[in-house]
Amino acid sequence: MAKKISTKIMNAVGDYLKRDDWHFDRDDEHGMFIAKAALHNKLKAVKVIVLVDNDSFAVRVIAPVSSETKSEDLNRVNEFLARASYGMSRGGFELDFRDGEIAFRTSQFCGDDPPTDSAVEETIYISVMAMQRYGNAMLKVIYGFAEPEDAIEEAENDRGVT
């Protein structure tokens, strides 16, 4: 059975991305938009994927790193991501233990109505800004330069994160 995709949501997201000058690919068959967003941290840029369903859309922002390391190192990264996600009201970090892919995901329920520009903008930028805020600290944990708890404190208190 084919996935149901809302044309209203596809068009609303596509119209917003055009108005906001995003460079993106649109895949109507799979209900997907793919773009990149520049960051002002050591990640440099992230991949932004918008997935449209019949009554909602989700945004996954993927870091250009993977923790292809030992399982104990993945556990440290996972601890960092769980600490970063704790208490967030919308969205959270994900770690794919198969390949080490790290993403931030958020979503927006629309029902029968297309989302407003502000709903699309907020849903996309929550994910992008999470990577902006936590990117440098995440890299420190991945490469063994910081413990998860210390890295979270640094990211959330904005100490030394550039």
C-alpha positions in Angstrom: 0.0 0.0 0.0 1.4 3.4 -1.0 2.0 6.1 1.5 -0.7 8.8 1.5 0.8 12.2 0.9 -1.1 15.5 1.4 -0.8 17.7 -1.7 -1.8 20.7 0.5 1.1 20.1 2.9 3.5 19.4 0.0 2.6 22.7 -1.7 2.6 24.7 1.6 6.1 23.4 2.5 7.4 23.9 -1.1 6.0 27.5 -1.3 7.6 28.4 2.0 11.0 27.0 1.0 10.8 29.0 -2.3 9.8 32.2 -0.5 12.6 31.7 2.1 15.2 31.2 -0.7 16.1 27.6 0.1 17.8 25.5 -2.6 16.0 22.1 -2.5 15.0 19.0 -4.3 11.3 18.0 -4.3 10.1 14.4 -4.6 6.3 14.4 -4.9 6.2 10.6 -5.3 7.8 10.0 -1.9 6.6 13.2 -0.2 10.0 14.6 0.5 12.1 17.7 0.3 15.9 17.7 0.6 18.0 20.7 1.3 21.2 21.9 3.1 21.5 24.5 5.8 24.8 26.3 6.7 25.8 26.4 10.3 28.1 28.6 12.2 29.9 25.8 14.0 32.4 23.0 13.2 29.7 20.9 11.5 29.6 23.6 8.8 26.3 22.4 7.2 23.6 19.9 7.7 21.2 18.0 5.5 17.6 18.9 5.9 14.9 16.4 5.0 11.2 17.3 5.2 8.9 14.2 5.0 5.2 14.8 4.3 2.5 12.4 5.3 -1.3 12.6 4.9 -1.9 14.9 7.9 1.5 16.0 9.1 5.1 16.6 8.2 8.4 15.8 9.9 11.8 17.4 9.6 15.0 15.5 10.1 18.3 17.4 10.2 21.2 15.1 9.7 24.7 15.9 11.0 27.5 15.3 8.4 29.3 12.9 10.8 28.9 9.3 11.9 30.2 7.7 14.9 31.6 4.6 13.2 33.3 3.5 16.4 33.1 0.9 19.1 29.8 0.3 20.9 31.0 1.9 24.1 31.8 5.1 22.2 28.3 5.0 20.6 26.9 4.7 24.1 28.8 7.9 25.1 27.3 9.7 22.0 23.9 8.3 22.8 24.2 9.6 26.4 25.1 13.0 25.1 22.1 13.0 22.7 19.7 11.8 25.4 21.0 14.6 27.8 20.6 17.2 25.0 17.0 16.0 24.2 15.9 15.8 27.8 13.3 18.4 28.5 12.9 19.6 24.9 9.2 20.3 24.3 9.5 19.7 20.5 11.8 17.3 18.9 14.8 15.4 19.9 18.1 13.8 18.8 18.3 10.4 17.3 21.2 8.0 16.8 21.1 5.1 14.4 23.2 2.4 16.0 23.6 0.6 12.7 25.7 3.3 11.0 26.2 6.1 13.6 24.0 8.6 11.8 22.9 11.5 14.1 19.8 13.5 13.4 17.4 15.9 15.1 13.8 15.3 14.4 10.6 17.3 14.9 7.2 17.2 13.4 4.0 19.2 12.9 0.5 17.9 12.8 -1.7 19.7 10.3 -4.9 17.7 10.0 -6.9 18.7 6.9 -5.4 22.2 6.7 -2.1 23.1 5.1 0.5 24.5 7.6 1.1 28.2 7.8 4.5 29.6 6.8 5.3 30.2 10.5 4.5 26.5 11.3 6.8 25.3 8.5 9.6 27.8 9.5 9.4 26.9 13.2 9.5 23.2 12.5 12.5 23.4 10.2 14.5 25.9 12.3 13.9 24.1 15.6 15.9 21.2 14.1 18.5 23.3 12.4 19.1 25.4 15.5 19.5 22.3 17.7 22.4 21.2 15.5 23.8 24.8 15.7 23.6 24.8 19.5 24.9 21.3 20.2 27.1 20.6 17.1 30.5 21.5 18.5 29.9 19.7 21.8 28.6 16.7 20.0 31.8 16.5 18.0 33.9 16.7 21.2 32.1 13.7 22.5 32.3 11.7 19.2 36.1 12.3 19.0 36.7 11.7 22.8 37.6 15.3 23.8 34.8 15.6 26.3 32.5 13.6 28.5 28.8 13.8 27.6 27.8 15.6 30.8 30.6 18.2 30.5 29.8 18.7 26.8 26.1 19.3 27.5 26.9 21.9 30.2 29.2 23.7 27.7 26.6 23.7 24.9 23.7 24.8 27.2 25.8 27.5 28.9 27.3 28.6 25.6 30.9 28.4 27.0 33.4 28.0 24.2 31.0 26.8 21.6 31.8 28.5 18.3 
